[in-house]
Amino acid sequence: MSAPPARRTALTLVTGGSAAQREAAIAARLAQVAAVAGPTHGVSAVLLEGLPSGQTVLSPSDSLPVHRIAPGCLCCTGNLVLRVTLNRILRLRPDRLFIGLAATDHLDQLRSWLQDPPYDQLLELTADLRT
């Protein structure tokens, strides 16, 4: 008898607006998840492209690791940094992962890359969150 398939992390790509607007959209979605699932809503993780402009909305914690990477095309010049950071996050086995993107020039290529091995077995892409 084979083992049941591993649970995949729900991945939401967050696009549009400013860095602050993307963070606010993620915070609002996390609040919705907590309201529905209650205090045991699991671990969520956030990966944001770019540096915050002023006050950040998301506060890192044990149940919400927040990572930032330098802005740049994540499927081209930032691919290695994205891959390393994403692998570190996935070792934590979060229930949900949000990736905030500063630009959407190669969004289809990034989405395709995230659906290729090994990420196809680790991630379940959900509908994008647009600000």
QUIWO-V192207 format. One line per field, one symbol per residue. psi: psi as a letter, one per 20 degrees, with the letter a starting at -180 (. if undefined). Layout:
BEGIN
psi->???
END
This chain:
BEGIN
psi->pqqqqqpqpppppprrarghhgghggggghhgghhgiailjapqqpopprqqncpqhppqahjmppqqqqqroiiehjgggggggghgghhilqhqppopphqkgkghgggghiiqqihhihqoprqqop.
END
